[in-house]
Amino acid sequence: MEAEALKKHGNSDVNKEAENLETRIAELKKRGMGLTTELFIEIARWKLRSQYNRIKRHRNNLLIAAVPEITRIAFHDYPAVTAEKLLQFRTEILITLPSVRVGQASAILGLAFPDDYCVIDYRGWRQLFPDHTKTKKSLEQKNGTPQVRFTISDYWQYIQKVKELARQLDWSVRKTDTAIWDYDREMNRK
């Protein structure tokens, strides 16, 4: 993927929504707080869009008190840890919450740390790794939605590719990723 192809996608509605969420999360982080349950649900809605209802049964199991505490731990700064280990730690902490897998954890991290993380998603993955096995598997659909389970290792690889494009564009990692998502949506009309 070429950085030039993404430029017109940098100011999409999806990016504007993300910037609003980033601002709200930044305020909580400044006060040493984690996400509220309501903001957690808004992030899920933003990430999953039309697929949001697939986690409905998990929302009922959501431990209301756990969301702020677990996200606060994930948001904490751990300067002595390598970037890869920090990604692994933060992701593993977040996936202890009901309905949270690597994709949803990446949405939380991408909005909380837009210069370091982004949202792993089949749209971005197929743009950056068109010949990868997971890309071919994403063509297998369930209810019209590609079904891909990403690992933390996949997430690390994905971030490295997005960071490369972000440097070329002089954008945040999260904004670059959202532009990739929007580009794929336009190219594939799904």
VMD Tcl script that draws the C-alpha trace (Angstrom):
set ca {
  {0.00 0.00 0.00}
  {1.25 3.47 -0.88}
  {0.95 6.36 1.57}
  {-0.23 8.68 -1.20}
  {-3.41 6.61 -1.67}
  {-4.43 7.37 1.93}
  {-4.23 11.16 1.92}
  {-7.84 11.79 0.95}
  {-9.02 9.44 3.70}
  {-7.34 11.27 6.58}
  {-10.34 13.47 7.37}
  {-13.13 10.92 7.08}
  {-16.14 10.84 9.39}
  {-14.67 7.73 11.02}
  {-11.52 9.70 11.85}
  {-13.56 12.57 13.30}
  {-15.47 10.14 15.53}
  {-12.18 8.63 16.66}
  {-10.71 12.05 17.49}
  {-13.73 12.78 19.71}
  {-13.22 9.49 21.55}
  {-9.46 10.14 21.84}
  {-10.12 13.51 23.49}
  {-12.49 11.98 26.04}
  {-10.06 9.16 26.85}
  {-7.15 11.61 27.18}
  {-9.11 13.53 29.84}
  {-9.65 10.36 31.84}
  {-6.00 9.34 31.51}
  {-4.84 12.77 32.75}
  {-6.80 12.11 35.95}
  {-5.30 8.62 36.28}
  {-8.62 6.99 35.45}
  {-9.67 4.16 33.18}
  {-12.68 4.11 30.87}
  {-16.19 4.46 32.16}
  {-18.44 1.57 31.20}
  {-20.45 3.94 28.99}
  {-17.33 5.05 27.09}
  {-16.21 1.43 26.80}
  {-19.54 0.63 25.11}
  {-19.22 3.68 22.81}
  {-15.79 2.43 21.72}
  {-17.23 -1.01 21.02}
  {-19.99 0.60 18.95}
  {-17.40 2.71 17.04}
  {-15.13 -0.30 16.40}
  {-17.79 -2.83 15.49}
  {-20.26 -0.55 13.68}
  {-22.86 -2.82 12.04}
  {-21.43 -5.84 13.90}
  {-22.09 -4.28 17.32}
  {-25.06 -6.55 18.08}
  {-22.84 -9.63 17.91}
  {-21.51 -8.79 21.40}
  {-24.95 -8.15 22.92}
  {-24.91 -11.25 25.12}
  {-21.46 -10.31 26.48}
  {-22.56 -6.79 27.42}
  {-24.90 -8.32 29.99}
  {-21.91 -10.14 31.53}
  {-19.76 -7.03 31.62}
  {-18.44 -6.43 35.07}
  {-19.30 -2.77 35.51}
  {-16.69 -2.23 38.21}
  {-13.99 -4.03 36.25}
  {-13.95 -1.76 33.17}
  {-12.50 1.35 34.86}
  {-9.96 -0.63 36.88}
  {-8.73 -2.90 34.09}
  {-8.47 -0.05 31.59}
  {-6.68 2.12 34.17}
  {-4.04 -0.61 34.54}
  {-3.74 -0.90 30.75}
  {-3.33 2.89 30.42}
  {-0.57 3.11 33.01}
  {2.89 4.06 31.75}
  {5.51 1.30 32.06}
  {8.71 2.97 30.75}
  {11.13 0.12 31.48}
  {9.28 -2.30 29.18}
  {9.97 -2.72 25.46}
  {7.28 -1.52 23.05}
  {6.46 -5.08 21.99}
  {6.17 -6.37 25.57}
  {4.07 -3.35 26.53}
  {1.68 -4.04 23.66}
  {1.42 -7.66 24.77}
  {0.84 -6.72 28.42}
  {-1.79 -4.07 27.66}
  {-3.64 -6.33 25.24}
  {-3.62 -9.28 27.64}
  {-4.99 -7.06 30.42}
  {-7.83 -5.77 28.21}
  {-8.87 -9.18 26.90}
  {-9.71 -10.25 30.44}
  {-12.93 -8.24 29.98}
  {-15.97 -10.09 28.59}
  {-16.40 -9.67 24.80}
  {-12.91 -8.21 24.38}
  {-10.54 -9.92 21.97}
  {-7.47 -8.54 20.27}
  {-9.54 -6.45 17.83}
  {-11.54 -4.67 20.54}
  {-8.44 -4.28 22.74}
  {-6.68 -2.67 19.77}
  {-9.54 -0.17 19.40}
  {-9.18 0.87 23.04}
  {-5.39 1.13 22.76}
  {-5.50 2.96 19.43}
  {-7.82 5.61 20.87}
  {-5.92 5.87 24.17}
  {-2.46 5.98 22.54}
  {-2.99 7.22 18.95}
  {0.72 7.75 18.29}
  {1.63 4.21 19.32}
  {-1.30 1.92 18.52}
  {-4.09 1.43 16.03}
  {-7.12 -0.78 15.43}
  {-6.43 -4.15 13.84}
  {-9.26 -5.09 11.51}
  {-9.73 -7.30 8.46}
  {-10.02 -4.20 6.21}
  {-6.62 -2.86 7.18}
  {-5.07 -6.32 7.29}
  {-6.07 -7.17 3.73}
  {-4.66 -3.85 2.48}
  {-1.29 -4.35 4.18}
  {-1.01 -8.14 3.91}
  {-2.92 -9.03 0.72}
  {-1.22 -12.41 0.28}
  {-1.33 -13.55 3.90}
  {-3.29 -16.65 4.93}
  {-5.51 -14.59 7.27}
  {-6.46 -12.37 4.32}
  {-7.59 -15.38 2.36}
  {-9.47 -16.67 5.42}
  {-11.21 -13.31 5.81}
  {-13.09 -14.19 2.65}
  {-14.88 -16.85 4.71}
  {-17.88 -15.01 6.03}
  {-20.44 -15.51 8.74}
  {-23.64 -13.52 8.32}
  {-21.94 -11.41 5.62}
  {-19.05 -10.40 7.89}
  {-15.47 -11.62 7.41}
  {-14.41 -13.72 10.38}
  {-10.77 -13.29 11.35}
  {-9.26 -13.88 14.79}
  {-6.12 -11.87 15.22}
  {-3.34 -12.73 17.67}
  {-1.19 -10.30 19.62}
  {1.67 -11.23 17.28}
  {-0.51 -10.30 14.27}
  {-1.28 -7.00 15.99}
  {2.42 -6.24 16.50}
  {3.17 -6.97 12.79}
  {0.24 -4.82 11.72}
  {1.31 -1.87 13.89}
  {4.81 -1.97 12.39}
  {3.40 -1.66 8.85}
  {1.01 1.13 9.85}
  {3.81 3.01 11.64}
  {5.85 2.97 8.45}
  {2.98 4.62 6.54}
  {2.31 7.03 9.43}
  {5.90 8.27 9.28}
  {5.56 8.90 5.53}
  {2.30 10.82 6.04}
  {3.35 12.57 9.27}
  {0.11 11.34 10.89}
  {-0.61 9.44 14.07}
  {-0.62 5.66 13.83}
  {-4.34 5.55 14.65}
  {-5.24 8.18 12.02}
  {-3.21 6.32 9.39}
  {-4.95 3.06 10.26}
  {-8.39 4.68 10.10}
  {-7.51 6.06 6.66}
  {-6.52 2.53 5.57}
  {-9.87 1.25 6.86}
  {-11.74 3.99 4.99}
  {-9.70 3.34 1.82}
  {-10.57 -0.36 1.96}
  {-14.24 0.42 2.56}
  {-14.25 2.60 -0.55}
  {-12.35 0.05 -2.65}
  {-14.47 -2.92 -1.55}
  {-17.84 -1.20 -0.97}
  {-18.75 -3.31 2.10}
}
mol new
graphics top color blue
foreach p $ca { graphics top sphere $p radius 0.5 }
foreach p [lrange $ca 0 end-1] q [lrange $ca 1 end] { graphics top cylinder $p $q radius 0.2 }
display resetview
